Amino acid sequence: MTYDQKQIDDLYLRVRQVLGPEASMTLARARPRLDAFPAALSRAVRAMGSPEKVTDAQVFGALEIAHEVFPVELEVISGLHAQSPRTGQD
């Protein structure tokens, strides 16, 4: 089903308000998480039949799914690994 772009834009504005800046930044810091969130949110839109009907709980559920795809702990570990000096013995 196709939705009006304004409906989608309004949903993402509400998502930012619901999640707040800290949670939004956790999505932006990791590409796998950033990819998983809209996929999960899209499922919520389809389940509810319209972007306006997506609940705050479903927004938080999409965030939870995104964090399951790429946990914050994995982000920290991968960041530390990327910053570690190379010894040539990898």
PDB file of N, CA, C and O in Angstrom:
ATOM      1  N   MET A   1       0.841  -1.172   0.000  1.00  0.00           N
ATOM      2  CA  MET A   1       0.000   0.000   0.000  1.00  0.00           C
ATOM      3  C   MET A   1       0.890   1.240   0.000  1.00  0.00           C
ATOM      4  O   MET A   1       1.941   1.263   0.641  1.00  0.00           O
ATOM      5  N   THR A   2       0.468   2.245  -0.708  1.00  0.00           N
ATOM      6  CA  THR A   2       1.216   3.487  -0.808  1.00  0.00           C
ATOM      7  C   THR A   2       0.587   4.537   0.106  1.00  0.00           C
ATOM      8  O   THR A   2      -0.635   4.673   0.168  1.00  0.00           O
ATOM      9  N   TYR A   3       1.438   5.269   0.808  1.00  0.00           N
ATOM     10  CA  TYR A   3       0.958   6.299   1.720  1.00  0.00           C
ATOM     11  C   TYR A   3       1.422   7.656   1.234  1.00  0.00           C
ATOM     12  O   TYR A   3       2.441   7.770   0.553  1.00  0.00           O
ATOM     13  N   ASP A   4       0.680   8.665   1.584  1.00  0.00           N
ATOM     14  CA  ASP A   4       1.002  10.041   1.257  1.00  0.00           C
ATOM     15  C   ASP A   4       2.331  10.409   1.927  1.00  0.00           C
ATOM     16  O   ASP A   4       2.542  10.076   3.094  1.00  0.00           O
ATOM     17  N   GLN A   5       3.214  11.078   1.218  1.00  0.00           N
ATOM     18  CA  GLN A   5       4.517  11.459   1.764  1.00  0.00           C
ATOM     19  C   GLN A   5       4.377  12.318   3.012  1.00  0.00           C
ATOM     20  O   GLN A   5       5.204  12.225   3.919  1.00  0.00           O
ATOM     21  N   LYS A   6       3.347  13.150   3.071  1.00  0.00           N
ATOM     22  CA  LYS A   6       3.121  13.979   4.257  1.00  0.00           C
ATOM     23  C   LYS A   6       2.833  13.101   5.472  1.00  0.00           C
ATOM     24  O   LYS A   6       3.271  13.419   6.577  1.00  0.00           O
ATOM     25  N   GLN A   7       2.108  12.009   5.287  1.00  0.00           N
ATOM     26  CA  GLN A   7       1.833  11.086   6.394  1.00  0.00           C
ATOM     27  C   GLN A   7       3.137  10.481   6.914  1.00  0.00           C
ATOM     28  O   GLN A   7       3.343  10.368   8.122  1.00  0.00           O
ATOM     29  N   ILE A   8       4.000  10.098   5.998  1.00  0.00           N
ATOM     30  CA  ILE A   8       5.292   9.501   6.375  1.00  0.00           C
ATOM     31  C   ILE A   8       6.156  10.548   7.082  1.00  0.00           C
ATOM     32  O   ILE A   8       6.764  10.260   8.113  1.00  0.00           O
ATOM     33  N   ASP A   9       6.210  11.754   6.531  1.00  0.00           N
ATOM     34  CA  ASP A   9       6.985  12.833   7.161  1.00  0.00           C
ATOM     35  C   ASP A   9       6.473  13.123   8.565  1.00  0.00           C
ATOM     36  O   ASP A   9       7.260  13.294   9.496  1.00  0.00           O
ATOM     37  N   ASP A  10       5.150  13.178   8.716  1.00  0.00           N
ATOM     38  CA  ASP A  10       4.556  13.430  10.035  1.00  0.00           C
ATOM     39  C   ASP A  10       4.913  12.317  11.020  1.00  0.00           C
ATOM     40  O   ASP A  10       5.182  12.575  12.193  1.00  0.00           O
ATOM     41  N   LEU A  11       4.910  11.075  10.525  1.00  0.00           N
ATOM     42  CA  LEU A  11       5.276   9.953  11.385  1.00  0.00           C
ATOM     43  C   LEU A  11       6.715  10.101  11.873  1.00  0.00           C
ATOM     44  O   LEU A  11       6.985   9.904  13.058  1.00  0.00           O
ATOM     45  N   TYR A  12       7.636  10.442  10.983  1.00  0.00           N
ATOM     46  CA  TYR A  12       9.036  10.566  11.388  1.00  0.00           C
ATOM     47  C   TYR A  12       9.270  11.776  12.305  1.00  0.00           C
ATOM     48  O   TYR A  12      10.170  11.743  13.144  1.00  0.00           O
ATOM     49  N   LEU A  13       8.482  12.827  12.158  1.00  0.00           N
ATOM     50  CA  LEU A  13       8.567  13.933  13.113  1.00  0.00           C
ATOM     51  C   LEU A  13       8.111  13.465  14.489  1.00  0.00           C
ATOM     52  O   LEU A  13       8.721  13.800  15.505  1.00  0.00           O
ATOM     53  N   ARG A  14       7.032  12.685  14.511  1.00  0.00           N
ATOM     54  CA  ARG A  14       6.546  12.150  15.786  1.00  0.00           C
ATOM     55  C   ARG A  14       7.539  11.173  16.384  1.00  0.00           C
ATOM     56  O   ARG A  14       7.720  11.133  17.601  1.00  0.00           O
ATOM     57  N   VAL A  15       8.191  10.374  15.526  1.00  0.00           N
ATOM     58  CA  VAL A  15       9.204   9.426  15.997  1.00  0.00           C
ATOM     59  C   VAL A  15      10.317  10.179  16.720  1.00  0.00           C
ATOM     60  O   VAL A  15      10.755   9.762  17.792  1.00  0.00           O
ATOM     61  N   ARG A  16      10.769  11.272  16.143  1.00  0.00           N
ATOM     62  CA  ARG A  16      11.827  12.063  16.784  1.00  0.00           C
ATOM     63  C   ARG A  16      11.385  12.599  18.136  1.00  0.00           C
ATOM     64  O   ARG A  16      12.166  12.629  19.087  1.00  0.00           O
ATOM     65  N   GLN A  17      10.122  13.025  18.216  1.00  0.00           N
ATOM     66  CA  GLN A  17       9.601  13.535  19.488  1.00  0.00           C
ATOM     67  C   GLN A  17       9.478  12.418  20.513  1.00  0.00           C
ATOM     68  O   GLN A  17       9.811  12.603  21.684  1.00  0.00           O
ATOM     69  N   VAL A  18       9.000  11.264  20.074  1.00  0.00           N
ATOM     70  CA  VAL A  18       8.800  10.134  20.987  1.00  0.00           C
ATOM     71  C   VAL A  18      10.136   9.609  21.497  1.00  0.00           C
ATOM     72  O   VAL A  18      10.294   9.366  22.693  1.00  0.00           O
ATOM     73  N   LEU A  19      11.097   9.433  20.593  1.00  0.00           N
ATOM     74  CA  LEU A  19      12.377   8.845  20.975  1.00  0.00           C
ATOM     75  C   LEU A  19      13.306   9.823  21.672  1.00  0.00           C
ATOM     76  O   LEU A  19      14.081   9.428  22.543  1.00  0.00           O
ATOM     77  N   GLY A  20      13.239  11.076  21.307  1.00  0.00           N
ATOM     78  CA  GLY A  20      14.153  12.053  21.876  1.00  0.00           C
ATOM     79  C   GLY A  20      15.507  11.993  21.198  1.00  0.00           C
ATOM     80  O   GLY A  20      15.774  11.081  20.416  1.00  0.00           O
ATOM     81  N   PRO A  21      16.367  12.964  21.493  1.00  0.00           N
ATOM     82  CA  PRO A  21      17.644  13.069  20.784  1.00  0.00           C
ATOM     83  C   PRO A  21      18.625  11.934  21.067  1.00  0.00           C
ATOM     84  O   PRO A  21      19.338  11.504  20.160  1.00  0.00           O
ATOM     85  N   GLU A  22      18.676  11.440  22.305  1.00  0.00           N
ATOM     86  CA  GLU A  22      19.642  10.380  22.622  1.00  0.00           C
ATOM     87  C   GLU A  22      19.340   9.092  21.869  1.00  0.00           C
ATOM     88  O   GLU A  22      20.228   8.495  21.261  1.00  0.00           O
ATOM     89  N   ALA A  23      18.087   8.672  21.913  1.00  0.00           N
ATOM     90  CA  ALA A  23      17.709   7.435  21.216  1.00  0.00           C
ATOM     91  C   ALA A  23      17.864   7.600  19.709  1.00  0.00           C
ATOM     92  O   ALA A  23      18.290   6.676  19.017  1.00  0.00           O
ATOM     93  N   SER A  24      17.517   8.773  19.210  1.00  0.00           N
ATOM     94  CA  SER A  24      17.674   9.023  17.773  1.00  0.00           C
ATOM     95  C   SER A  24      19.140   8.919  17.354  1.00  0.00           C
ATOM     96  O   SER A  24      19.449   8.418  16.273  1.00  0.00           O
ATOM     97  N   MET A  25      20.036   9.393  18.212  1.00  0.00           N
ATOM     98  CA  MET A  25      21.464   9.322  17.895  1.00  0.00           C
ATOM     99  C   MET A  25      21.967   7.882  17.881  1.00  0.00           C
ATOM    100  O   MET A  25      22.878   7.561  17.118  1.00  0.00           O
ATOM    101  N   THR A  26      21.392   7.008  18.709  1.00  0.00           N
ATOM    102  CA  THR A  26      21.835   5.613  18.681  1.00  0.00           C
ATOM    103  C   THR A  26      21.515   4.982  17.328  1.00  0.00           C
ATOM    104  O   THR A  26      22.216   4.073  16.885  1.00  0.00           O
ATOM    105  N   LEU A  27      20.468   5.456  16.679  1.00  0.00           N
ATOM    106  CA  LEU A  27      20.148   4.957  15.335  1.00  0.00           C
ATOM    107  C   LEU A  27      21.159   5.489  14.327  1.00  0.00           C
ATOM    108  O   LEU A  27      21.651   4.748  13.476  1.00  0.00           O
ATOM    109  N   ALA A  28      21.460   6.759  14.430  1.00  0.00           N
ATOM    110  CA  ALA A  28      22.332   7.405  13.450  1.00  0.00           C
ATOM    111  C   ALA A  28      23.777   6.917  13.523  1.00  0.00           C
ATOM    112  O   ALA A  28      24.502   6.989  12.532  1.00  0.00           O
ATOM    113  N   ARG A  29      24.206   6.418  14.693  1.00  0.00           N
ATOM    114  CA  ARG A  29      25.603   6.013  14.861  1.00  0.00           C
ATOM    115  C   ARG A  29      25.944   4.686  14.202  1.00  0.00           C
ATOM    116  O   ARG A  29      27.122   4.395  13.997  1.00  0.00           O
ATOM    117  N   ALA A  30      24.959   3.880  13.868  1.00  0.00           N
ATOM    118  CA  ALA A  30      25.255   2.546  13.335  1.00  0.00           C
ATOM    119  C   ALA A  30      24.351   2.245  12.147  1.00  0.00           C
ATOM    120  O   ALA A  30      23.127   2.200  12.271  1.00  0.00           O
ATOM    121  N   ARG A  31      24.969   2.043  11.013  1.00  0.00           N
ATOM    122  CA  ARG A  31      24.212   1.805   9.774  1.00  0.00           C
ATOM    123  C   ARG A  31      23.260   0.605   9.881  1.00  0.00           C
ATOM    124  O   ARG A  31      22.115   0.721   9.445  1.00  0.00           O
ATOM    125  N   PRO A  32      23.676  -0.545  10.440  1.00  0.00           N
ATOM    126  CA  PRO A  32      22.737  -1.667  10.531  1.00  0.00           C
ATOM    127  C   PRO A  32      21.505  -1.314  11.368  1.00  0.00           C
ATOM    128  O   PRO A  32      20.392  -1.733  11.051  1.00  0.00           O
ATOM    129  N   ARG A  33      21.708  -0.558  12.417  1.00  0.00           N
ATOM    130  CA  ARG A  33      20.601  -0.130  13.261  1.00  0.00           C
ATOM    131  C   ARG A  33      19.716   0.852  12.503  1.00  0.00           C
ATOM    132  O   ARG A  33      18.489   0.786  12.577  1.00  0.00           O
ATOM    133  N   LEU A  34      20.347   1.754  11.782  1.00  0.00           N
ATOM    134  CA  LEU A  34      19.615   2.749  11.004  1.00  0.00           C
ATOM    135  C   LEU A  34      18.789   2.091   9.903  1.00  0.00           C
ATOM    136  O   LEU A  34      17.713   2.582   9.561  1.00  0.00           O
ATOM    137  N   ASP A  35      19.275   0.999   9.351  1.00  0.00           N
ATOM    138  CA  ASP A  35      18.526   0.253   8.334  1.00  0.00           C
ATOM    139  C   ASP A  35      17.379  -0.552   8.943  1.00  0.00           C
ATOM    140  O   ASP A  35      16.313  -0.672   8.339  1.00  0.00           O
ATOM    141  N   ALA A  36      17.594  -1.095  10.122  1.00  0.00           N
ATOM    142  CA  ALA A  36      16.592  -1.958  10.756  1.00  0.00           C
ATOM    143  C   ALA A  36      15.393  -1.162  11.276  1.00  0.00           C
ATOM    144  O   ALA A  36      14.264  -1.653  11.252  1.00  0.00           O
ATOM    145  N   PHE A  37      15.632   0.049  11.740  1.00  0.00           N
ATOM    146  CA  PHE A  37      14.543   0.832  12.330  1.00  0.00           C
ATOM    147  C   PHE A  37      13.420   1.121  11.342  1.00  0.00           C
ATOM    148  O   PHE A  37      12.265   0.831  11.655  1.00  0.00           O
ATOM    149  N   PRO A  38      13.698   1.677  10.165  1.00  0.00           N
ATOM    150  CA  PRO A  38      12.586   1.952   9.249  1.00  0.00           C
ATOM    151  C   PRO A  38      11.895   0.672   8.753  1.00  0.00           C
ATOM    152  O   PRO A  38      10.701   0.685   8.455  1.00  0.00           O
ATOM    153  N   ALA A  39      12.648  -0.422   8.666  1.00  0.00           N
ATOM    154  CA  ALA A  39      12.017  -1.684   8.266  1.00  0.00           C
ATOM    155  C   ALA A  39      11.002  -2.120   9.323  1.00  0.00           C
ATOM    156  O   ALA A  39       9.895  -2.544   8.989  1.00  0.00           O
ATOM    157  N   ALA A  40      11.378  -2.016  10.585  1.00  0.00           N
ATOM    158  CA  ALA A  40      10.461  -2.379  11.667  1.00  0.00           C
ATOM    159  C   ALA A  40       9.299  -1.391  11.745  1.00  0.00           C
ATOM    160  O   ALA A  40       8.158  -1.795  11.970  1.00  0.00           O
ATOM    161  N   LEU A  41       9.574  -0.127  11.565  1.00  0.00           N
ATOM    162  CA  LEU A  41       8.519   0.882  11.593  1.00  0.00           C
ATOM    163  C   LEU A  41       7.552   0.680  10.431  1.00  0.00           C
ATOM    164  O   LEU A  41       6.346   0.873  10.585  1.00  0.00           O
ATOM    165  N   SER A  42       8.066   0.297   9.286  1.00  0.00           N
ATOM    166  CA  SER A  42       7.230   0.019   8.119  1.00  0.00           C
ATOM    167  C   SER A  42       6.260  -1.126   8.397  1.00  0.00           C
ATOM    168  O   SER A  42       5.103  -1.084   7.977  1.00  0.00           O
ATOM    169  N   ARG A  43       6.738  -2.150   9.109  1.00  0.00           N
ATOM    170  CA  ARG A  43       5.849  -3.257   9.489  1.00  0.00           C
ATOM    171  C   ARG A  43       4.732  -2.775  10.402  1.00  0.00           C
ATOM    172  O   ARG A  43       3.596  -3.239  10.300  1.00  0.00           O
ATOM    173  N   ALA A  44       5.053  -1.850  11.289  1.00  0.00           N
ATOM    174  CA  ALA A  44       4.029  -1.287  12.176  1.00  0.00           C
ATOM    175  C   ALA A  44       2.989  -0.512  11.371  1.00  0.00           C
ATOM    176  O   ALA A  44       1.790  -0.610  11.634  1.00  0.00           O
ATOM    177  N   VAL A  45       3.456   0.256  10.391  1.00  0.00           N
ATOM    178  CA  VAL A  45       2.533   1.019   9.543  1.00  0.00           C
ATOM    179  C   VAL A  45       1.596   0.059   8.808  1.00  0.00           C
ATOM    180  O   VAL A  45       0.385   0.279   8.762  1.00  0.00           O
ATOM    181  N   ARG A  46       2.162  -1.005   8.234  1.00  0.00           N
ATOM    182  CA  ARG A  46       1.325  -1.983   7.525  1.00  0.00           C
ATOM    183  C   ARG A  46       0.348  -2.668   8.464  1.00  0.00           C
ATOM    184  O   ARG A  46      -0.805  -2.898   8.099  1.00  0.00           O
ATOM    185  N   ALA A  47       0.793  -2.994   9.661  1.00  0.00           N
ATOM    186  CA  ALA A  47      -0.076  -3.678  10.627  1.00  0.00           C
ATOM    187  C   ALA A  47      -1.241  -2.777  11.050  1.00  0.00           C
ATOM    188  O   ALA A  47      -2.359  -3.251  11.252  1.00  0.00           O
ATOM    189  N   MET A  48      -0.970  -1.491  11.179  1.00  0.00           N
ATOM    190  CA  MET A  48      -2.004  -0.555  11.632  1.00  0.00           C
ATOM    191  C   MET A  48      -2.843  -0.008  10.479  1.00  0.00           C
ATOM    192  O   MET A  48      -3.935   0.518  10.697  1.00  0.00           O
ATOM    193  N   GLY A  49      -2.335  -0.130   9.255  1.00  0.00           N
ATOM    194  CA  GLY A  49      -3.081   0.326   8.087  1.00  0.00           C
ATOM    195  C   GLY A  49      -2.850   1.767   7.699  1.00  0.00           C
ATOM    196  O   GLY A  49      -3.353   2.221   6.671  1.00  0.00           O
ATOM    197  N   SER A  50      -2.090   2.498   8.509  1.00  0.00           N
ATOM    198  CA  SER A  50      -1.847   3.902   8.223  1.00  0.00           C
ATOM    199  C   SER A  50      -0.738   4.428   9.145  1.00  0.00           C
ATOM    200  O   SER A  50      -0.637   4.008  10.298  1.00  0.00           O
ATOM    201  N   PRO A  51       0.090   5.343   8.638  1.00  0.00           N
ATOM    202  CA  PRO A  51       1.146   5.917   9.487  1.00  0.00           C
ATOM    203  C   PRO A  51       0.603   6.642  10.726  1.00  0.00           C
ATOM    204  O   PRO A  51       1.248   6.637  11.774  1.00  0.00           O
ATOM    205  N   GLU A  52      -0.580   7.266  10.611  1.00  0.00           N
ATOM    206  CA  GLU A  52      -1.138   8.004  11.749  1.00  0.00           C
ATOM    207  C   GLU A  52      -1.540   7.093  12.895  1.00  0.00           C
ATOM    208  O   GLU A  52      -1.638   7.537  14.040  1.00  0.00           O
ATOM    209  N   LYS A  53      -1.771   5.830  12.597  1.00  0.00           N
ATOM    210  CA  LYS A  53      -2.255   4.899  13.619  1.00  0.00           C
ATOM    211  C   LYS A  53      -1.138   4.175  14.372  1.00  0.00           C
ATOM    212  O   LYS A  53      -1.405   3.421  15.307  1.00  0.00           O
ATOM    213  N   VAL A  54       0.103   4.402  13.968  1.00  0.00           N
ATOM    214  CA  VAL A  54       1.240   3.781  14.651  1.00  0.00           C
ATOM    215  C   VAL A  54       1.330   4.356  16.065  1.00  0.00           C
ATOM    216  O   VAL A  54       1.341   5.572  16.255  1.00  0.00           O
ATOM    217  N   THR A  55       1.395   3.467  17.044  1.00  0.00           N
ATOM    218  CA  THR A  55       1.425   3.901  18.445  1.00  0.00           C
ATOM    219  C   THR A  55       2.855   4.187  18.898  1.00  0.00           C
ATOM    220  O   THR A  55       3.821   3.776  18.256  1.00  0.00           O
ATOM    221  N   ASP A  56       2.964   4.897  20.012  1.00  0.00           N
ATOM    222  CA  ASP A  56       4.277   5.153  20.603  1.00  0.00           C
ATOM    223  C   ASP A  56       4.951   3.838  20.966  1.00  0.00           C
ATOM    224  O   ASP A  56       6.164   3.692  20.813  1.00  0.00           O
ATOM    225  N   ALA A  57       4.161   2.882  21.447  1.00  0.00           N
ATOM    226  CA  ALA A  57       4.719   1.569  21.798  1.00  0.00           C
ATOM    227  C   ALA A  57       5.332   0.890  20.580  1.00  0.00           C
ATOM    228  O   ALA A  57       6.354   0.213  20.697  1.00  0.00           O
ATOM    229  N   GLN A  58       4.725   1.060  19.423  1.00  0.00           N
ATOM    230  CA  GLN A  58       5.283   0.474  18.206  1.00  0.00           C
ATOM    231  C   GLN A  58       6.565   1.189  17.783  1.00  0.00           C
ATOM    232  O   GLN A  58       7.475   0.561  17.242  1.00  0.00           O
ATOM    233  N   VAL A  59       6.640   2.480  18.023  1.00  0.00           N
ATOM    234  CA  VAL A  59       7.875   3.224  17.734  1.00  0.00           C
ATOM    235  C   VAL A  59       9.000   2.697  18.624  1.00  0.00           C
ATOM    236  O   VAL A  59      10.110   2.450  18.153  1.00  0.00           O
ATOM    237  N   PHE A  60       8.702   2.528  19.913  1.00  0.00           N
ATOM    238  CA  PHE A  60       9.709   1.976  20.826  1.00  0.00           C
ATOM    239  C   PHE A  60      10.045   0.529  20.460  1.00  0.00           C
ATOM    240  O   PHE A  60      11.185   0.093  20.621  1.00  0.00           O
ATOM    241  N   GLY A  61       9.057  -0.205  19.972  1.00  0.00           N
ATOM    242  CA  GLY A  61       9.306  -1.574  19.521  1.00  0.00           C
ATOM    243  C   GLY A  61      10.243  -1.612  18.330  1.00  0.00           C
ATOM    244  O   GLY A  61      11.111  -2.480  18.246  1.00  0.00           O
ATOM    245  N   ALA A  62      10.073  -0.676  17.410  1.00  0.00           N
ATOM    246  CA  ALA A  62      10.972  -0.590  16.255  1.00  0.00           C
ATOM    247  C   ALA A  62      12.392  -0.256  16.702  1.00  0.00           C
ATOM    248  O   ALA A  62      13.363  -0.779  16.155  1.00  0.00           O
ATOM    249  N   LEU A  63      12.505   0.616  17.698  1.00  0.00           N
ATOM    250  CA  LEU A  63      13.820   0.946  18.249  1.00  0.00           C
ATOM    251  C   LEU A  63      14.445  -0.292  18.900  1.00  0.00           C
ATOM    252  O   LEU A  63      15.637  -0.552  18.739  1.00  0.00           O
ATOM    253  N   GLU A  64      13.637  -1.041  19.627  1.00  0.00           N
ATOM    254  CA  GLU A  64      14.141  -2.254  20.277  1.00  0.00           C
ATOM    255  C   GLU A  64      14.637  -3.269  19.247  1.00  0.00           C
ATOM    256  O   GLU A  64      15.680  -3.896  19.435  1.00  0.00           O
ATOM    257  N   ILE A  65      13.888  -3.423  18.168  1.00  0.00           N
ATOM    258  CA  ILE A  65      14.312  -4.338  17.100  1.00  0.00           C
ATOM    259  C   ILE A  65      15.629  -3.861  16.497  1.00  0.00           C
ATOM    260  O   ILE A  65      16.533  -4.662  16.260  1.00  0.00           O
ATOM    261  N   ALA A  66      15.736  -2.566  16.250  1.00  0.00           N
ATOM    262  CA  ALA A  66      16.981  -2.014  15.691  1.00  0.00           C
ATOM    263  C   ALA A  66      18.159  -2.280  16.609  1.00  0.00           C
ATOM    264  O   ALA A  66      19.264  -2.560  16.143  1.00  0.00           O
ATOM    265  N   HIS A  67      17.928  -2.193  17.909  1.00  0.00           N
ATOM    266  CA  HIS A  67      19.001  -2.453  18.872  1.00  0.00           C
ATOM    267  C   HIS A  67      19.313  -3.949  18.976  1.00  0.00           C
ATOM    268  O   HIS A  67      20.429  -4.321  19.336  1.00  0.00           O
ATOM    269  N   GLU A  68      18.353  -4.797  18.668  1.00  0.00           N
ATOM    270  CA  GLU A  68      18.636  -6.229  18.640  1.00  0.00           C
ATOM    271  C   GLU A  68      19.473  -6.587  17.415  1.00  0.00           C
ATOM    272  O   GLU A  68      20.327  -7.472  17.473  1.00  0.00           O
ATOM    273  N   VAL A  69      19.222  -5.893  16.311  1.00  0.00           N
ATOM    274  CA  VAL A  69      19.987  -6.132  15.086  1.00  0.00           C
ATOM    275  C   VAL A  69      21.443  -5.744  15.279  1.00  0.00           C
ATOM    276  O   VAL A  69      22.345  -6.466  14.855  1.00  0.00           O
ATOM    277  N   PHE A  70      21.672  -4.610  15.914  1.00  0.00           N
ATOM    278  CA  PHE A  70      23.033  -4.131  16.147  1.00  0.00           C
ATOM    279  C   PHE A  70      23.095  -3.511  17.540  1.00  0.00           C
ATOM    280  O   PHE A  70      22.909  -2.303  17.688  1.00  0.00           O
ATOM    281  N   PRO A  71      23.354  -4.330  18.566  1.00  0.00           N
ATOM    282  CA  PRO A  71      23.356  -3.832  19.945  1.00  0.00           C
ATOM    283  C   PRO A  71      24.408  -2.750  20.174  1.00  0.00           C
ATOM    284  O   PRO A  71      25.439  -2.715  19.502  1.00  0.00           O
ATOM    285  N   VAL A  72      24.133  -1.883  21.118  1.00  0.00           N
ATOM    286  CA  VAL A  72      25.059  -0.816  21.477  1.00  0.00           C
ATOM    287  C   VAL A  72      26.395  -1.412  21.912  1.00  0.00           C
ATOM    288  O   VAL A  72      27.453  -0.857  21.613  1.00  0.00           O
ATOM    289  N   GLU A  73      26.346  -2.552  22.622  1.00  0.00           N
ATOM    290  CA  GLU A  73      27.584  -3.202  23.066  1.00  0.00           C
ATOM    291  C   GLU A  73      28.465  -3.587  21.876  1.00  0.00           C
ATOM    292  O   GLU A  73      29.687  -3.443  21.924  1.00  0.00           O
ATOM    293  N   LEU A  74      27.832  -4.076  20.813  1.00  0.00           N
ATOM    294  CA  LEU A  74      28.588  -4.435  19.612  1.00  0.00           C
ATOM    295  C   LEU A  74      29.184  -3.191  18.968  1.00  0.00           C
ATOM    296  O   LEU A  74      30.294  -3.228  18.438  1.00  0.00           O
ATOM    297  N   GLU A  75      28.447  -2.102  19.016  1.00  0.00           N
ATOM    298  CA  GLU A  75      28.954  -0.837  18.484  1.00  0.00           C
ATOM    299  C   GLU A  75      30.210  -0.406  19.241  1.00  0.00           C
ATOM    300  O   GLU A  75      31.187   0.036  18.636  1.00  0.00           O
ATOM    301  N   VAL A  76      30.177  -0.536  20.554  1.00  0.00           N
ATOM    302  CA  VAL A  76      31.330  -0.158  21.379  1.00  0.00           C
ATOM    303  C   VAL A  76      32.521  -1.056  21.060  1.00  0.00           C
ATOM    304  O   VAL A  76      33.638  -0.572  20.877  1.00  0.00           O
ATOM    305  N   ILE A  77      32.283  -2.359  20.996  1.00  0.00           N
ATOM    306  CA  ILE A  77      33.369  -3.310  20.703  1.00  0.00           C
ATOM    307  C   ILE A  77      33.966  -3.049  19.330  1.00  0.00           C
ATOM    308  O   ILE A  77      35.187  -3.035  19.175  1.00  0.00           O
ATOM    309  N   SER A  78      33.110  -2.841  18.327  1.00  0.00           N
ATOM    310  CA  SER A  78      33.640  -2.604  16.982  1.00  0.00           C
ATOM    311  C   SER A  78      34.405  -1.287  16.921  1.00  0.00           C
ATOM    312  O   SER A  78      35.395  -1.176  16.196  1.00  0.00           O
ATOM    313  N   GLY A  79      33.953  -0.288  17.677  1.00  0.00           N
ATOM    314  CA  GLY A  79      34.674   0.985  17.728  1.00  0.00           C
ATOM    315  C   GLY A  79      36.033   0.838  18.374  1.00  0.00           C
ATOM    316  O   GLY A  79      37.017   1.413  17.907  1.00  0.00           O
ATOM    317  N   LEU A  80      36.090   0.072  19.445  1.00  0.00           N
ATOM    318  CA  LEU A  80      37.377  -0.163  20.108  1.00  0.00           C
ATOM    319  C   LEU A  80      38.323  -0.944  19.200  1.00  0.00           C
ATOM    320  O   LEU A  80      39.520  -0.660  19.149  1.00  0.00           O
ATOM    321  N   HIS A  81      37.781  -1.924  18.487  1.00  0.00           N
ATOM    322  CA  HIS A  81      38.611  -2.714  17.573  1.00  0.00           C
ATOM    323  C   HIS A  81      39.157  -1.838  16.448  1.00  0.00           C
ATOM    324  O   HIS A  81      40.317  -1.965  16.056  1.00  0.00           O
ATOM    325  N   ALA A  82      38.320  -0.961  15.940  1.00  0.00           N
ATOM    326  CA  ALA A  82      38.761  -0.078  14.854  1.00  0.00           C
ATOM    327  C   ALA A  82      39.842   0.896  15.319  1.00  0.00           C
ATOM    328  O   ALA A  82      40.677   1.327  14.524  1.00  0.00           O
ATOM    329  N   GLN A  83      39.825   1.239  16.600  1.00  0.00           N
ATOM    330  CA  GLN A  83      40.798   2.198  17.129  1.00  0.00           C
ATOM    331  C   GLN A  83      42.081   1.535  17.624  1.00  0.00           C
ATOM    332  O   GLN A  83      43.080   2.213  17.866  1.00  0.00           O
ATOM    333  N   SER A  84      42.056   0.212  17.773  1.00  0.00           N
ATOM    334  CA  SER A  84      43.228  -0.451  18.336  1.00  0.00           C
ATOM    335  C   SER A  84      44.387  -0.451  17.319  1.00  0.00           C
ATOM    336  O   SER A  84      44.169  -0.582  16.114  1.00  0.00           O
ATOM    337  N   PRO A  85      45.590  -0.304  17.819  1.00  0.00           N
ATOM    338  CA  PRO A  85      46.753  -0.290  16.912  1.00  0.00           C
ATOM    339  C   PRO A  85      46.947  -1.671  16.279  1.00  0.00           C
ATOM    340  O   PRO A  85      46.721  -2.700  16.915  1.00  0.00           O
ATOM    341  N   ARG A  86      47.352  -1.666  15.067  1.00  0.00           N
ATOM    342  CA  ARG A  86      47.601  -2.903  14.323  1.00  0.00           C
ATOM    343  C   ARG A  86      49.043  -3.380  14.604  1.00  0.00           C
ATOM    344  O   ARG A  86      49.995  -2.604  14.527  1.00  0.00           O
ATOM    345  N   THR A  87      49.169  -4.649  14.925  1.00  0.00           N
ATOM    346  CA  THR A  87      50.512  -5.188  15.225  1.00  0.00           C
ATOM    347  C   THR A  87      51.065  -6.002  14.073  1.00  0.00           C
ATOM    348  O   THR A  87      52.229  -6.401  14.089  1.00  0.00           O
ATOM    349  N   GLY A  88      50.246  -6.244  13.088  1.00  0.00           N
ATOM    350  CA  GLY A  88      50.708  -7.064  11.970  1.00  0.00           C
ATOM    351  C   GLY A  88      50.529  -8.554  12.243  1.00  0.00           C
ATOM    352  O   GLY A  88      50.919  -9.384  11.421  1.00  0.00           O
ATOM    353  N   GLN A  89      49.958  -8.893  13.362  1.00  0.00           N
ATOM    354  CA  GLN A  89      49.756 -10.302  13.706  1.00  0.00           C
ATOM    355  C   GLN A  89      48.286 -10.688  13.610  1.00  0.00           C
ATOM    356  O   GLN A  89      47.902 -11.727  14.147  1.00  0.00           O
ATOM    357  N   ASP A  90      47.448  -9.893  12.947  1.00  0.00           N
ATOM    358  CA  ASP A  90      46.006 -10.178  12.810  1.00  0.00           C
ATOM    359  C   ASP A  90      45.755 -11.346  11.904  1.00  0.00           C
ATOM    360  O   ASP A  90      44.603 -11.717  11.681  1.00  0.00           O
TER     361      ASP A  90
END
